[in-house]
Amino acid sequence: MKGPPTFRPRLSELEKRAEHHAILCTVGFLILLPVGALVARYTRTLTNKWFYAHWIIQFIIAAPVILAGWSMGYMTSTELEQGHFVDPHQKIGLTLLILYLVQLLVGGLVHFFKFPSLFRGHRAPHNYFHVFLGLVIFILAAFQVHYALYTEWAFATGGLHQVPMSAKRAWLALIIIFWVLYVAAMALLPRQLKQERAFRNRKKDEAALANKVS
């Protein structure tokens, strides 16, 4: 026998803004950025045009989503009158934004400044740093969203409405899916290294031929 229906008040304007902030930042950091990374990982051995899809996702699509989500979080903190960048969630949010902007800069350096004469056609150190920083951003963003779901929401909004279990399950699913796909993509790494080695050898042969002709 069903009990009487329970009354649940609607989300307040502050809660709605916090919810929009959470959705946008989750989409930006845990969906769009990982998709852009996986596109690069899976397609770079298939076409030399992979960078365009990677760049469009990471910057053209993800940047507006991330910046909009971050600004909504800032406005929510302003409305709460609890100060800015004073609790762990706010501090990590600022850190993630800075790291994302740094990652965009490093990505541009990796693509446009390869320094072939300096590193003899091999990968430059900032190339490895770009990959490492991308994983750091994902791990930190995963922690940030988890903290928001289990701690920050109740602290910031007063806990009138609980975070639905579907949101917590979605977080877990996003983490598992990314790591499964990322680890699986490592199977393409030998092919990538083989292609890069062939490219270096071809460049050496062309340089030797040019020297003979001259």
GUMI-341298 format. One line per field, with one value per residue: residue number from 1; residue in three letters; x, y, z of N, C-alpha, C in turn. Coordinates in Angstrom, 2 decimals. Layout:
N
nr <- [NUM ...] $
rest <- [ALA ...] $
n.c1 <- [X ...] $
n.c2 <- [Y ...] $
n.c3 <- [Z ...] $
ca.c1 <- [X ...] $
ca.c2 <- [Y ...] $
ca.c3 <- [Z ...] $
c.c1 <- [X ...] $
c.c2 <- [Y ...] $
c.c3 <- [Z ...] $
END
This chain:
214
nr <- [1 2 3 4 5 6 7 8 9 10 11 12 13 14 15 16 17 18 19 20 21 22 23 24 25 26 27 28 29 30 31 32 33 34 35 36 37 38 39 40 41 42 43 44 45 46 47 48 49 50 51 52 53 54 55 56 57 58 59 60 61 62 63 64 65 66 67 68 69 70 71 72 73 74 75 76 77 78 79 80 81 82 83 84 85 86 87 88 89 90 91 92 93 94 95 96 97 98 99 100 101 102 103 104 105 106 107 108 109 110 111 112 113 114 115 116 117 118 119 120 121 122 123 124 125 126 127 128 129 130 131 132 133 134 135 136 137 138 139 140 141 142 143 144 145 146 147 148 149 150 151 152 153 154 155 156 157 158 159 160 161 162 163 164 165 166 167 168 169 170 171 172 173 174 175 176 177 178 179 180 181 182 183 184 185 186 187 188 189 190 191 192 193 194 195 196 197 198 199 200 201 202 203 204 205 206 207 208 209 210 211 212 213 214] $
rest <- [MET LYS GLY PRO PRO THR PHE ARG PRO ARG LEU SER GLU LEU GLU LYS ARG ALA GLU HIS HIS ALA ILE LEU CYS THR VAL GLY PHE LEU ILE LEU LEU PRO VAL GLY ALA LEU VAL ALA ARG TYR THR ARG THR LEU THR ASN LYS TRP PHE TYR ALA HIS TRP ILE ILE GLN PHE ILE ILE ALA ALA PRO VAL ILE LEU ALA GLY TRP SER MET GLY TYR MET THR SER THR GLU LEU GLU GLN GLY HIS PHE VAL ASP PRO HIS GLN LYS ILE GLY LEU THR LEU LEU ILE LEU TYR LEU VAL GLN LEU LEU VAL GLY GLY LEU VAL HIS PHE PHE LYS PHE PRO SER LEU PHE ARG GLY HIS ARG ALA PRO HIS ASN TYR PHE HIS VAL PHE LEU GLY LEU VAL ILE PHE ILE LEU ALA ALA PHE GLN VAL HIS TYR ALA LEU TYR THR GLU TRP ALA PHE ALA THR GLY GLY LEU HIS GLN VAL PRO MET SER ALA LYS ARG ALA TRP LEU ALA LEU ILE ILE ILE PHE TRP VAL LEU TYR VAL ALA ALA MET ALA LEU LEU PRO ARG GLN LEU LYS GLN GLU ARG ALA PHE ARG ASN ARG LYS LYS ASP GLU ALA ALA LEU ALA ASN LYS VAL SER] $
n.c1 <- [0.85 0.63 2.17 1.29 1.67 4.81 5.87 7.98 9.84 10.42 13.52 15.50 16.42 19.13 19.95 19.34 21.17 23.54 23.24 23.27 25.85 27.24 26.51 27.45 30.24 30.89 30.23 32.07 34.67 34.67 33.56 33.75 36.54 37.88 36.84 37.98 40.68 40.69 39.92 42.19 44.03 43.03 42.83 45.17 46.97 45.71 45.10 46.60 45.20 44.11 44.54 42.92 40.29 40.74 41.58 39.32 37.39 38.61 39.01 37.28 34.72 34.74 35.77 33.85 31.82 33.10 33.98 31.52 30.31 32.13 31.90 29.26 29.55 31.15 29.38 27.47 28.91 29.29 26.65 26.13 27.69 29.98 32.57 35.32 37.16 37.81 37.12 37.76 36.54 36.17 38.82 40.02 38.53 39.40 42.07 41.77 40.75 42.94 44.88 43.67 43.77 46.54 47.08 45.93 47.68 50.11 49.40 49.22 51.90 53.05 52.05 52.76 55.39 57.83 60.56 62.49 65.23 66.53 65.75 66.20 64.17 62.74 60.26 59.49 60.17 57.98 55.87 55.42 54.81 52.39 50.65 50.83 49.84 47.23 46.13 46.41 44.63 42.21 42.06 42.04 39.71 37.84 37.97 37.08 34.40 33.34 33.68 31.97 29.49 29.19 29.81 30.07 27.63 25.60 26.72 26.83 24.20 22.58 21.42 18.73 17.69 18.66 21.48 20.75 20.94 21.37 23.02 25.39 25.97 26.32 28.66 30.51 30.33 31.35 34.03 34.95 34.48 36.16 38.79 38.89 38.69 40.94 43.11 42.76 43.38 46.09 47.01 47.40 49.71 52.30 52.04 51.86 54.41 55.98 55.22 56.14 58.88 59.41 58.84 60.88 63.12 62.63 62.87 65.58 66.74 65.91 67.26 69.90 70.01 69.59 71.91 73.80 73.08 73.56] $
n.c2 <- [-1.19 2.12 5.01 8.37 10.97 12.61 15.92 17.87 20.68 23.00 23.57 26.27 29.52 29.88 27.23 26.19 27.60 26.63 23.98 24.14 25.09 22.83 20.87 21.93 22.18 19.53 18.32 19.70 19.10 16.32 15.05 16.39 17.22 14.70 13.25 14.68 14.11 11.33 11.13 12.15 10.20 7.84 8.38 9.42 7.71 7.09 9.23 12.31 14.51 14.56 16.42 18.64 17.90 17.30 19.80 21.39 20.22 20.43 23.18 25.00 23.91 22.96 25.08 27.33 26.01 25.23 27.73 29.04 27.39 27.70 30.44 30.53 29.13 30.92 33.08 31.88 31.51 34.18 34.98 33.45 34.70 33.86 34.26 34.02 31.34 30.02 27.59 24.01 23.13 25.46 26.34 24.23 24.40 26.85 26.14 24.11 25.59 27.25 25.31 24.19 26.34 26.62 24.14 24.42 26.30 24.85 22.77 24.15 24.88 22.33 21.49 23.49 24.17 22.22 21.87 20.34 20.23 20.52 18.33 16.26 15.16 13.64 13.30 16.29 17.45 18.94 17.77 15.31 16.38 17.60 15.43 14.29 16.42 16.56 14.16 14.68 16.82 15.51 13.63 15.34 16.78 14.73 14.12 16.60 16.79 14.61 15.47 17.64 16.38 14.80 16.39 19.32 20.24 19.89 21.45 24.03 24.59 24.01 21.55 20.94 19.72 16.57 15.18 13.34 9.75 8.93 10.85 10.41 7.82 8.31 9.84 7.88 6.12 7.67 7.95 5.28 4.54 6.32 5.54 2.86 3.09 4.68 3.13 0.97 2.21 2.32 0.16 1.01 2.40 1.20 1.16 3.89 4.77 3.37 4.58 7.18 6.70 5.83 8.19 9.86 8.55 8.85 11.61 11.88 10.53 12.19 14.53 13.63 13.06 15.61 16.85 15.48 16.24 18.96] $
n.c3 <- [0.00 -0.94 0.47 1.58 -0.86 -1.14 -0.58 -2.49 -2.60 -5.29 -7.05 -5.92 -7.27 -6.86 -6.47 -8.98 -10.58 -9.50 -10.20 -13.02 -13.35 -12.40 -14.28 -16.74 -16.26 -15.72 -18.17 -19.77 -18.65 -18.09 -20.24 -22.86 -23.04 -22.48 -24.71 -26.82 -26.34 -26.70 -29.35 -30.60 -29.79 -30.97 -33.71 -34.78 -36.00 -38.29 -39.93 -40.97 -40.39 -37.94 -35.93 -36.36 -35.67 -33.00 -31.99 -32.50 -30.83 -28.27 -27.94 -29.53 -29.04 -26.34 -24.75 -24.59 -23.13 -20.74 -19.75 -19.43 -17.52 -15.41 -14.86 -13.95 -11.59 -10.21 -9.96 -8.36 -5.99 -5.35 -4.82 -2.58 -0.74 0.58 0.06 -2.30 -3.67 -1.28 -0.18 -0.61 -3.04 -4.56 -4.80 -6.20 -8.51 -9.60 -10.01 -11.94 -14.10 -14.69 -15.32 -17.57 -19.41 -19.58 -20.71 -23.25 -24.33 -24.26 -25.97 -28.40 -28.68 -28.94 -31.40 -33.27 -32.82 -33.16 -33.13 -34.80 -35.54 -33.16 -31.58 -33.25 -34.85 -33.06 -30.44 -28.72 -25.35 -24.33 -25.59 -24.31 -21.83 -22.41 -22.76 -20.19 -18.60 -19.53 -18.52 -15.79 -15.50 -16.08 -13.97 -11.73 -12.28 -12.13 -9.40 -8.46 -9.36 -8.01 -5.36 -5.42 -5.79 -3.49 -1.30 -1.65 -2.79 -0.80 1.20 0.03 -0.78 1.33 1.57 1.08 -1.17 -2.22 -3.97 -6.82 -7.16 -9.72 -10.85 -9.47 -10.30 -12.99 -12.93 -12.08 -14.24 -16.36 -15.58 -15.62 -18.31 -19.72 -18.84 -19.62 -22.44 -22.91 -22.02 -23.75 -26.12 -26.07 -27.41 -29.96 -29.88 -30.59 -33.39 -33.93 -33.08 -34.89 -37.31 -36.83 -36.65 -39.25 -40.59 -39.63 -40.69 -43.39 -43.66 -43.05 -45.21 -47.29 -46.62 -46.83 -49.56 -50.61 -49.78 -51.32 -53.89 -53.77] $
ca.c1 <- [0.00 1.45 1.96 0.88 2.71 5.69 6.02 9.36 9.85 11.24 14.85 15.58 17.23 20.52 20.18 19.33 22.44 24.56 23.03 23.76 27.30 27.73 26.31 28.35 31.63 31.03 30.27 33.31 35.89 34.61 33.04 34.33 38.00 38.27 36.53 39.01 41.91 40.53 39.93 43.60 44.71 42.55 42.86 46.44 47.65 44.88 45.10 47.38 44.26 43.50 44.70 41.83 39.17 41.21 41.59 37.93 36.71 39.24 38.97 36.09 33.50 34.86 36.06 32.63 31.10 33.85 33.95 30.16 30.12 32.97 31.32 28.07 30.04 31.61 28.19 26.85 29.69 28.99 25.32 26.19 28.43 30.92 33.91 35.77 38.39 38.09 36.94 38.48 35.89 36.47 40.25 40.28 37.92 40.33 43.23 41.39 40.65 44.31 45.52 43.06 44.34 47.93 47.06 45.69 48.93 51.07 48.96 49.64 53.36 53.35 51.70 53.37 56.82 58.33 62.01 63.07 66.69 67.00 65.49 66.51 62.96 62.06 59.28 60.03 59.69 56.65 54.88 55.10 54.16 51.02 49.91 50.79 48.95 45.87 45.70 46.29 43.37 41.08 42.02 41.62 38.31 37.06 37.88 36.29 32.98 32.98 33.57 30.75 28.32 29.08 30.10 29.86 26.22 24.89 27.30 26.51 22.76 21.85 20.99 17.28 17.53 19.81 21.96 20.19 21.89 21.67 24.18 26.57 26.26 26.84 30.06 31.30 30.35 32.26 35.40 35.27 34.50 37.37 40.00 38.85 39.01 42.30 44.04 42.62 44.05 47.53 47.34 47.79 50.97 53.38 51.83 52.22 55.86 56.52 55.00 57.04 60.23 59.48 58.87 62.23 64.04 62.38 63.45 67.03 67.07 65.72 68.34 71.14 69.91 69.75 73.33 74.52 72.77 74.21] $
ca.c2 <- [0.00 3.33 6.05 9.65 11.58 13.55 17.21 18.30 22.03 23.18 24.14 27.72 30.07 29.60 25.81 26.01 28.10 25.66 22.77 24.44 25.11 21.46 20.15 22.46 21.83 18.09 18.08 20.22 18.44 14.86 14.49 16.98 17.11 13.31 12.86 15.27 13.35 10.00 11.31 12.26 8.92 6.79 8.70 9.99 6.75 6.87 10.41 13.43 15.60 14.34 17.58 19.59 17.43 17.44 21.23 21.89 19.73 20.93 24.63 25.63 23.41 22.82 26.33 28.05 25.24 25.32 29.11 29.33 26.67 28.31 31.74 30.27 28.79 32.16 33.85 31.19 31.86 35.59 35.06 32.84 35.63 33.10 34.53 33.29 30.53 29.82 26.19 23.14 23.08 26.70 26.37 23.26 24.94 27.84 25.40 23.44 26.58 27.65 24.17 24.07 27.39 26.23 23.00 24.95 26.91 23.78 22.07 24.95 24.75 20.98 21.34 24.46 24.33 20.86 21.93 19.10 20.25 20.43 17.00 15.29 14.50 12.93 14.10 17.28 17.23 19.52 16.84 14.39 17.17 17.82 14.20 14.18 17.44 16.17 13.15 15.36 17.59 14.58 13.07 16.40 17.08 13.62 14.36 17.81 16.47 13.73 16.33 18.44 15.52 14.22 17.34 20.74 20.58 20.03 22.58 25.31 24.81 23.73 20.15 20.76 18.70 15.69 14.84 12.04 8.67 8.84 11.72 9.74 6.69 8.87 10.17 6.65 5.58 8.50 7.62 3.93 4.54 6.98 4.76 1.66 3.49 5.21 2.00 0.20 2.95 2.07 -0.87 1.69 3.11 0.67 1.61 5.31 4.89 2.87 5.62 8.29 6.26 5.85 9.59 10.37 7.95 9.47 12.94 11.72 10.18 13.38 15.45 13.09 13.24 17.02 17.16 14.93 17.07 20.26] $
ca.c3 <- [0.00 -1.08 1.45 1.01 -1.70 -0.44 -1.24 -2.66 -3.19 -6.49 -6.84 -5.87 -8.35 -6.55 -6.74 -10.43 -11.09 -9.09 -11.01 -14.37 -13.20 -12.28 -15.55 -17.76 -15.96 -15.90 -19.61 -20.32 -18.18 -18.04 -21.49 -24.06 -23.04 -22.72 -26.09 -27.67 -26.14 -27.29 -30.80 -30.99 -29.55 -31.87 -35.14 -35.24 -36.87 -39.47 -40.79 -40.43 -40.14 -36.64 -35.06 -36.53 -34.84 -31.62 -31.66 -32.50 -29.62 -27.04 -27.82 -30.09 -28.40 -24.89 -24.06 -24.18 -22.11 -19.49 -19.25 -18.97 -16.26 -14.38 -14.50 -13.13 -10.27 -9.58 -9.60 -7.23 -4.79 -5.04 -4.22 -1.25 0.10 1.40 -0.43 -3.48 -3.58 0.13 0.18 -1.55 -4.35 -5.28 -5.11 -7.27 -9.72 -10.15 -10.49 -13.18 -15.16 -15.04 -15.99 -18.90 -20.25 -19.82 -21.62 -24.59 -24.77 -24.51 -27.17 -29.55 -28.81 -29.43 -32.81 -34.17 -32.54 -32.93 -32.99 -35.34 -35.56 -31.78 -31.04 -34.32 -35.32 -31.97 -29.71 -27.80 -23.97 -24.07 -26.11 -23.20 -20.79 -22.86 -22.44 -18.74 -18.06 -19.86 -17.56 -14.50 -15.54 -15.98 -12.61 -10.82 -12.57 -11.59 -7.97 -8.25 -9.53 -6.89 -4.18 -5.57 -5.63 -2.16 -0.22 -1.91 -3.05 0.48 1.94 -0.60 -0.96 2.56 1.60 0.97 -2.20 -2.31 -5.30 -7.20 -7.37 -11.15 -11.10 -8.93 -11.18 -14.24 -12.67 -12.08 -15.60 -17.16 -15.20 -16.10 -19.77 -20.21 -18.59 -20.47 -23.80 -22.97 -21.93 -24.99 -27.19 -25.99 -28.40 -31.19 -29.68 -31.43 -34.77 -33.97 -33.00 -36.17 -38.30 -36.53 -37.01 -40.71 -41.00 -39.36 -41.66 -44.69 -43.61 -43.12 -46.60 -48.12 -46.31 -47.43 -51.01 -50.88 -49.62 -52.46 -55.05 -53.61] $
c.c1 <- [0.89 1.12 1.53 2.00 3.52 5.84 7.49 9.37 10.76 12.60 14.76 16.42 18.71 20.85 20.20 20.65 23.57 24.45 23.55 25.29 27.87 27.62 27.30 29.80 31.88 31.11 31.60 34.53 35.86 34.02 33.80 35.85 38.47 37.98 37.58 40.33 41.83 40.50 41.37 44.30 44.31 42.75 44.22 47.23 46.89 44.92 45.96 46.50 43.63 43.53 43.51 40.62 39.51 41.11 40.17 37.21 37.27 39.09 37.64 34.82 33.62 35.03 34.81 31.86 31.79 33.79 32.57 29.90 30.91 32.39 30.06 28.47 30.49 30.42 27.47 27.58 29.43 27.65 25.32 26.91 29.37 32.36 34.25 37.08 38.81 37.90 37.59 37.87 36.22 37.94 40.60 39.68 38.81 41.56 42.94 41.31 42.05 45.01 44.97 43.65 45.80 48.00 46.80 46.97 49.97 50.70 49.34 51.14 53.74 53.12 52.52 54.87 57.41 59.84 62.72 64.59 67.26 66.87 65.64 65.29 62.20 61.10 59.98 59.47 58.30 55.53 54.44 54.39 52.69 50.14 49.74 49.80 47.49 45.32 45.53 44.97 42.18 40.95 41.53 40.15 37.40 36.88 36.97 34.79 32.51 32.79 32.29 29.50 28.11 29.26 29.61 28.39 25.48 25.41 26.83 25.02 21.96 21.29 19.50 16.95 18.81 20.21 21.40 21.27 22.27 22.88 25.46 26.96 26.83 28.31 30.94 31.42 31.33 33.72 35.81 35.41 35.78 38.59 40.04 39.26 40.45 43.33 43.98 43.36 45.55 47.97 47.77 49.15 52.13 53.26 52.21 53.72 56.53 56.38 55.94 58.49 60.43 59.57 60.26 63.23 63.87 62.98 64.98 67.48 66.94 66.84 69.66 71.14 70.12 71.22 74.16 74.33 73.49 75.73] $
c.c2 <- [1.25 4.34 7.35 10.26 12.60 14.82 17.59 19.68 22.09 23.76 25.67 28.21 29.81 28.14 25.53 26.46 27.13 24.38 22.97 24.50 23.70 20.71 20.62 22.06 20.33 17.73 18.52 19.40 16.92 14.23 15.06 16.84 15.66 12.84 13.41 14.53 11.99 10.07 11.39 10.91 7.87 7.09 9.16 9.02 6.50 8.03 11.50 14.66 15.50 15.58 18.53 19.19 17.61 18.90 21.80 21.47 20.40 22.43 25.23 25.21 23.45 24.16 27.11 27.34 25.39 26.73 29.50 28.65 27.31 29.64 31.57 29.87 30.03 33.00 33.22 31.52 33.29 35.72 34.47 33.74 34.91 33.32 33.66 32.57 30.32 28.37 25.30 23.12 24.31 26.76 25.41 23.74 25.96 27.14 24.72 24.42 27.00 26.54 23.98 25.11 27.10 25.09 23.44 25.55 25.85 23.00 22.82 24.85 23.39 20.89 22.26 24.64 22.97 20.81 20.68 19.08 20.05 19.01 15.90 14.48 13.74 13.89 15.06 17.02 17.80 18.67 15.85 15.14 17.42 16.62 14.07 15.18 17.12 15.14 13.76 16.12 16.66 14.04 14.12 16.76 15.98 13.77 15.56 17.53 15.56 14.55 17.16 17.61 15.10 15.22 18.76 21.11 20.81 21.22 23.91 25.61 24.55 22.32 19.93 19.70 17.87 15.46 13.47 11.00 8.53 9.70 11.07 8.54 7.18 9.26 8.94 6.07 6.35 8.15 6.27 3.91 5.18 6.10 3.49 2.01 3.98 4.08 1.17 0.88 2.76 0.98 -0.26 2.37 2.53 1.11 3.07 5.49 4.41 3.92 6.80 7.94 6.27 7.27 10.18 9.83 8.57 10.87 12.88 11.41 11.40 14.38 14.96 13.27 14.70 17.43 16.65 15.80 18.40 20.12] $
c.c3 <- [0.00 0.00 0.81 0.19 -0.91 -1.26 -1.29 -3.31 -4.40 -6.13 -6.81 -7.04 -8.12 -6.85 -8.23 -11.05 -10.73 -9.90 -12.43 -14.39 -13.19 -13.60 -16.60 -17.50 -16.09 -17.37 -20.20 -19.96 -18.23 -19.29 -22.69 -24.11 -23.20 -24.14 -27.04 -27.56 -26.81 -28.82 -31.31 -30.88 -30.58 -33.34 -35.66 -36.12 -38.17 -40.45 -40.15 -40.19 -38.75 -35.76 -35.17 -35.69 -33.36 -31.17 -31.58 -31.23 -28.37 -26.85 -28.29 -29.36 -26.87 -24.17 -23.67 -23.07 -20.76 -18.91 -18.75 -17.63 -15.12 -13.92 -13.66 -11.72 -9.51 -9.11 -8.41 -5.93 -4.37 -4.33 -2.80 -0.24 1.07 0.96 -1.63 -3.18 -2.13 0.57 -0.88 -2.95 -5.18 -5.69 -6.24 -8.58 -10.39 -10.73 -11.82 -14.35 -15.63 -15.81 -17.40 -19.86 -20.58 -20.83 -23.06 -25.17 -25.13 -25.77 -28.43 -29.77 -29.39 -30.92 -33.71 -33.96 -32.16 -32.75 -33.53 -35.32 -34.16 -31.24 -32.09 -34.75 -34.26 -31.27 -28.75 -26.40 -23.72 -24.67 -25.03 -22.07 -21.12 -22.51 -20.93 -18.13 -18.36 -18.88 -16.17 -14.43 -15.39 -14.56 -11.61 -11.03 -12.04 -10.08 -7.67 -8.34 -8.40 -5.61 -4.23 -5.29 -4.18 -1.02 -0.53 -2.09 -1.73 1.27 1.37 -0.63 0.30 2.64 1.52 -0.07 -2.27 -3.77 -5.68 -7.44 -8.83 -11.51 -10.61 -9.79 -12.50 -14.08 -12.75 -13.49 -16.48 -16.86 -15.77 -17.62 -20.31 -20.04 -19.42 -21.89 -23.93 -22.93 -23.21 -26.14 -27.17 -26.97 -29.72 -31.07 -30.50 -32.89 -34.92 -33.96 -34.29 -37.26 -38.07 -36.89 -38.53 -41.24 -40.77 -40.37 -43.04 -44.75 -43.69 -44.55 -47.51 -47.89 -46.91 -48.92 -51.39 -50.77 -50.79 -53.70 -54.98 -53.69] $
END
